[in-house]
């Protein structure tokens, strides 16, 4: 038996909204140690930036994230200030 090579994956352009949000949330790895939690939160925040999802505090609480060294509310403030810097 042999395995097929993995399919080629196109990355988002550096100036795309998706890439900016995912990069910003990845920078919070000190507070969000689990990679899948960061991906799940990034997706929720991408939906929020497209007027389809909930605000950061609700997204953080709904995602049931593993958060270290900071409260949900403090993390929501950091996330909201970071999202304000990202242009749509």
C-alpha positions in Angstrom: 0.0 0.0 0.0 1.1 3.5 -0.7 -0.3 6.8 0.4 -1.1 9.7 -1.9 0.7 13.0 -1.4 -1.2 15.7 0.4 -3.1 18.0 -1.8 -1.7 21.4 -2.5 -3.1 24.1 -0.2 -3.3 27.7 -1.3 -2.6 30.2 1.5 -4.6 33.4 1.9 -2.9 36.6 0.7 -1.1 38.4 3.5 -3.5 41.4 3.2 -6.7 39.3 3.3 -9.0 39.6 6.3 -8.8 35.9 7.0 -5.0 35.9 7.2 -4.9 39.0 9.4 -7.3 37.5 11.9 -5.7 34.1 12.0 -2.2 35.7 12.4 -3.4 38.0 15.2 -5.1 35.2 17.1 -1.9 33.0 16.7 0.0 35.8 18.4 -2.1 35.2 21.5 -0.6 31.7 22.0 0.5 32.6 25.5 -3.1 32.8 26.5 -4.5 30.2 24.1 -2.1 27.2 24.2 -4.3 24.8 22.2 -3.9 25.3 18.4 -7.4 24.1 17.6 -8.8 26.6 20.1 -7.1 29.4 18.2 -8.4 28.2 14.9 -11.9 27.9 16.2 -11.8 31.4 17.7 -10.3 32.8 14.5 -13.2 31.4 12.5 -15.7 32.9 14.9 -14.0 36.3 14.8 -13.9 36.1 11.0 -17.6 35.6 10.9 -18.0 38.5 13.4 -16.0 40.8 11.1 -18.3 39.9 8.2 -21.4 40.8 10.4 -22.4 37.2 10.7 -21.2 36.2 14.1 -21.1 37.2 17.8 -18.9 39.8 19.4 -15.6 38.7 20.9 -16.7 38.1 24.5 -19.6 35.9 23.4 -17.4 34.1 20.9 -14.8 33.4 23.6 -17.3 32.0 26.0 -19.2 30.0 23.4 -16.0 28.4 22.0 -15.1 26.8 25.4 -11.5 27.7 25.0 -8.6 26.6 27.2 -7.3 30.0 28.5 -4.2 30.4 30.6 -3.1 33.4 32.7 -6.0 35.7 31.8 -9.7 36.0 32.3 -12.3 35.7 29.5 -13.1 39.4 29.8 -9.5 40.5 29.7 -8.9 38.3 26.6 -12.0 39.8 25.0 -10.6 43.3 25.5 -7.3 42.3 23.9 -9.1 40.6 21.0 -11.4 43.6 20.4 -8.5 46.0 20.4 -6.6 43.8 17.9 -9.6 43.5 15.7 -10.1 47.3 15.7 -6.6 47.5 14.1 -7.5 45.1 11.3 -9.1 46.8 8.4 -11.9 45.1 6.6 
